[in-house]
Structures are given as structure tokens and as C-alpha cells.
Amino acid sequence: MAARLRKGDQVVVISGKDRGKTGRIKQVLPADGKVIVEGLNLVKRHTRPTGKTPEGAIVEKEAALWACKVMPVDPQTGKPTRVRFKIDGTNKKVRIAKSGEEIPIAQTD
């Protein structure tokens, strides 16, 4: 089955404390049905003292969001969209936005 969301996609959060905010998908966790979005759903993690941080620290990091709580951004309108699939001429499945435009595969490093 093809993936609705992929690493590098621009997404909008549709519910929760970060509702309406946009960000890029940093990691997809398909076994859990979750995604990690850059700069969103930040949680504070208390770390123990180590050689690097002798007094310990409170680190902010991104926590996973349920995949159903985010929607990809339509490349034509810039609004959240549902994803459809279409088979193109080379027998490959491509993701299509509500506007009918193909959702591009993001170039990741």
C-alpha cells in the first residue's frame, strides 16, 4: 500500500495544541501510525548529569504525532488536502491532491 505521508512532506496539524501550524515531516513511524514534525509537539526531557552536561539539562525535543492529525499541504492552494492515488503512464502510483495536482516527493538529505 502506498504511503499517504512521506518524510520531507510539508504538513498542517489539524487538531491538538499545535492546530493550524505547519512543518516538515522529519520521520515517519508506520508501525505506530505516527509522524515526527520539525518544530511541532515539543516536549521537555529532563536529562541526567553526564560528562558533557555536569549539572544535567532540560532539553526540548519533538514528540511523535498521530498521522491522522496531520494533512499534507496542497501544492496549488497551500491549504490542507486529502490524498488520492492515481496510476500514471509508467505503472507507478502517484499521490494526487484535492486540486488534482500531483504532490511532489520531497528531496531529503
Rosetta silent file (secondary structure, phi, psi, omega in degrees, C-alpha in Angstrom):
SEQUENCE: MAARLRKGDQVVVISGKDRGKTGRIKQVLPADGKVIVEGLNLVKRHTRPTGKTPEGAIVEKEAALWACKVMPVDPQTGKPTRVRFKIDGTNKKVRIAKSGEEIPIAQTD
SCORE:     score description
SCORE:     0.000 S_00000001
   1 L     0.000  139.111 -177.940    0.000    0.000    0.000 S_00000001
   2 L   -75.531  152.450 -178.006    1.306    3.447   -0.873 S_00000001
   3 L   -85.743  132.103  176.863    2.148    5.952    1.862 S_00000001
   4 L   -73.848  -37.953  179.458   -0.132    8.937    2.357 S_00000001
   5 L  -119.392  142.537  179.549    2.621   10.832    4.188 S_00000001
   6 L  -132.681  159.368  177.295    6.351   10.724    3.450 S_00000001
   7 L   -59.699  133.332  179.469    9.490   12.099    5.030 S_00000001
   8 L    94.741  -10.607  179.312   10.057   15.703    3.921 S_00000001
   9 L   -67.607  143.788  173.001    6.378   16.465    3.192 S_00000001
  10 E   -84.261  124.463 -176.234    5.020   19.865    4.241 S_00000001
  11 E  -130.211  160.032  175.353    2.052   19.213    6.572 S_00000001
  12 E  -117.736  135.256  176.920   -0.544   21.111    8.615 S_00000001
  13 E   -81.220  128.992 -175.118   -1.635   19.956   12.081 S_00000001
  14 L  -102.594  -10.034  175.116   -5.444   19.705   12.129 S_00000001
  15 L  -157.376  159.014 -179.497   -6.060   19.103   15.852 S_00000001
  16 L   105.258 -170.937 -174.698   -4.327   19.358   19.213 S_00000001
  17 L   -68.289  -22.797  179.741   -2.250   22.050   20.875 S_00000001
  18 L  -102.795   23.699 -177.300   -0.388   22.890   17.631 S_00000001
  19 L   -54.517  132.617  178.124   -3.528   23.128   15.477 S_00000001
  20 L    90.342  -13.434 -179.548   -3.036   25.242   12.346 S_00000001
  21 L   -83.145  152.206  179.975    0.767   25.169   12.471 S_00000001
  22 E  -117.523  155.808  178.099    2.802   23.837    9.561 S_00000001
  23 E  -169.973  174.910  178.647    6.072   21.967    9.424 S_00000001
  24 E   -99.635  142.553  177.780    8.097   19.340    7.588 S_00000001
  25 E   -72.511  124.506 -179.755    7.933   15.659    8.428 S_00000001
  26 E   -90.626  -36.848 -177.680   11.226   14.650    9.997 S_00000001
  27 E  -154.997  142.676  176.216   10.434   10.952   10.461 S_00000001
  28 E  -111.461  131.003  178.889    7.560    8.568    9.688 S_00000001
  29 E  -115.243   82.100 -173.071    6.812    5.708   12.107 S_00000001
  30 L   -65.149  -30.023  179.793    4.458    3.460   10.090 S_00000001
  31 L   -66.783  -31.891  179.797    4.352    0.640   12.658 S_00000001
  32 L   -95.834  -13.340 -176.578    2.973    3.074   15.263 S_00000001
  33 L    73.342   31.945 -176.863    0.916    5.186   12.838 S_00000001
  34 E  -128.014  163.485  175.590    2.785    8.315   13.903 S_00000001
  35 E  -135.596  154.761  174.022    4.968   11.049   12.421 S_00000001
  36 E  -113.375  124.134 -176.593    7.522   13.469   13.874 S_00000001
  37 E  -109.973  133.165 -178.286    7.207   17.033   12.558 S_00000001
  38 L   -59.359  126.107  173.122   10.061   19.557   12.819 S_00000001
  39 L    76.566    4.691 -179.618    9.429   22.223   15.470 S_00000001
  40 L  -121.427  157.051 -179.999    5.980   20.958   16.498 S_00000001
  41 L    55.679   51.566 -178.684    4.641   18.995   19.502 S_00000001
  42 E   -76.081  136.440  175.964    7.651   19.957   21.615 S_00000001
  43 E  -126.977  156.113  179.526    8.094   18.216   24.973 S_00000001
  44 E   -97.438  132.083 -178.763   10.650   18.809   27.713 S_00000001
  45 E  -118.752  120.563  178.642   13.007   15.956   28.514 S_00000001
  46 E   -85.827  123.669 -177.474   14.964   16.049   31.770 S_00000001
  47 E  -108.661  150.370  179.728   18.417   14.543   31.283 S_00000001
  48 L   -74.585  157.531  173.535   20.809   13.171   33.895 S_00000001
  49 L   -64.212  134.810  177.681   24.152   14.772   34.596 S_00000001
  50 L  -133.604 -176.917  176.777   26.853   13.421   32.274 S_00000001
  51 L   -64.422  -33.528 -179.503   30.397   14.336   31.358 S_00000001
  52 L   -74.804  -42.074  178.820   29.056   16.640   28.659 S_00000001
  53 L  -124.509   89.156 -173.744   26.463   18.331   30.919 S_00000001
  54 L   -62.029  -27.273 -179.805   27.699   18.011   34.528 S_00000001
  55 L  -100.101    6.336 -177.983   24.604   19.675   36.015 S_00000001
  56 L    79.563  179.311 -178.905   22.068   17.915   33.774 S_00000001
  57 E  -161.988  164.074  171.668   19.681   19.741   31.496 S_00000001
  58 E  -113.619  112.916 -174.141   16.113   20.179   30.341 S_00000001
  59 E  -107.007  134.386  173.943   16.031   19.510   26.593 S_00000001
  60 E   -93.759  131.637  178.953   13.128   20.347   24.289 S_00000001
  61 E  -142.926  161.576 -179.663   12.521   17.795   21.549 S_00000001
  62 E   -80.229  133.370  175.281    9.812   16.884   19.070 S_00000001
  63 L  -101.145  163.042 -178.308    7.443   14.120   20.116 S_00000001
  64 L   -73.868  144.879  174.280    5.500   11.913   17.714 S_00000001
  65 E  -112.458  149.536  172.553    2.041   12.940   16.474 S_00000001
  66 E   -63.064  138.505 -177.905   -0.656   10.587   15.256 S_00000001
  67 H   -64.026  -27.385 -179.639   -0.557   10.524   11.455 S_00000001
  68 H   -73.667  -10.820 -179.142   -4.320   11.136   11.303 S_00000001
  69 H   -91.208   -0.675  178.332   -3.779   14.524   12.997 S_00000001
  70 E  -126.703  149.748  177.389   -1.774   15.968   10.100 S_00000001
  71 E  -130.625  140.795  177.121   -2.657   16.636    6.462 S_00000001
  72 E   -66.250  154.399  178.672   -0.304   17.373    3.570 S_00000001
  73 E   -86.135  132.813  177.072   -0.314   20.862    2.070 S_00000001
  74 L   -69.352  125.135 -177.544   -1.832   21.191   -1.413 S_00000001
  75 L   -64.463  -23.253 -177.804    0.942   22.482   -3.726 S_00000001
  76 L   -87.473  -45.602 -175.023   -1.518   24.632   -5.688 S_00000001
  77 L   -99.187  -22.005 -178.200   -3.626   26.245   -2.928 S_00000001
  78 L    79.998    9.328 -179.972   -1.360   25.957    0.119 S_00000001
  79 L  -105.351  162.840  177.275   -4.224   24.546    2.205 S_00000001
  80 E   -62.200  144.886 -176.827   -4.536   21.121    3.874 S_00000001
  81 L  -141.498  156.577  171.736   -5.696   18.418    1.471 S_00000001
  82 L   -86.817  158.077 -175.573   -6.696   14.791    1.370 S_00000001
  83 L  -108.016  132.367  171.907   -4.565   12.417   -0.646 S_00000001
  84 E  -116.873  164.886  178.420   -5.760   10.321   -3.582 S_00000001
  85 E  -122.004  145.229  178.856   -3.736    7.913   -5.643 S_00000001
  86 E  -140.942  144.813  176.901   -3.540    7.567   -9.410 S_00000001
  87 E   -94.032  121.721 -178.438   -1.542    5.238  -11.608 S_00000001
  88 L   -85.181 -172.499 -174.803    0.447    7.211  -14.162 S_00000001
  89 L   -63.876  -23.642 -178.219    1.663    6.071  -17.579 S_00000001
  90 L   -98.252   23.280  179.815    4.668    4.175  -16.196 S_00000001
  91 L    57.363   35.677  175.312    2.509    1.999  -13.880 S_00000001
  92 L  -111.858  143.464  176.411    3.620    3.935  -10.787 S_00000001
  93 E   -81.670  129.003  176.445    1.273    5.120   -8.051 S_00000001
  94 E  -120.862  149.757  179.086    1.414    8.893   -7.567 S_00000001
  95 E   -86.810  133.412 -178.421   -0.169   10.992   -4.838 S_00000001
  96 E  -119.900  134.983  176.709   -2.762   13.486   -6.017 S_00000001
  97 L   -82.577  171.324 -179.132   -4.077   16.463   -4.018 S_00000001
  98 L   -60.244  -31.890 -179.486   -7.716   17.537   -3.934 S_00000001
  99 L   -73.464  -10.788 -179.610   -6.972   20.204   -6.564 S_00000001
 100 L    98.267   -5.436 -179.457   -5.832   17.449   -8.960 S_00000001
 101 L   -86.783  146.499  179.729   -2.162   18.395   -8.840 S_00000001
 102 E   -71.116  137.263  175.945    0.488   15.784   -8.049 S_00000001
 103 L   -85.449  116.968 -175.230    2.061   16.014   -4.589 S_00000001
 104 L   -69.975  152.219  174.701    5.813   16.035   -5.247 S_00000001
 105 L   -82.294  123.812 -176.538    8.204   13.701   -3.458 S_00000001
 106 L   -69.992  142.879  175.754   10.374   15.854   -1.205 S_00000001
 107 L   -82.868  114.780 -179.684   14.136   15.790   -1.674 S_00000001
 108 L  -107.867  152.069 -179.795   15.603   14.635    1.650 S_00000001
 109 L   -88.404    0.000    0.000   19.217   14.722    2.737 S_00000001
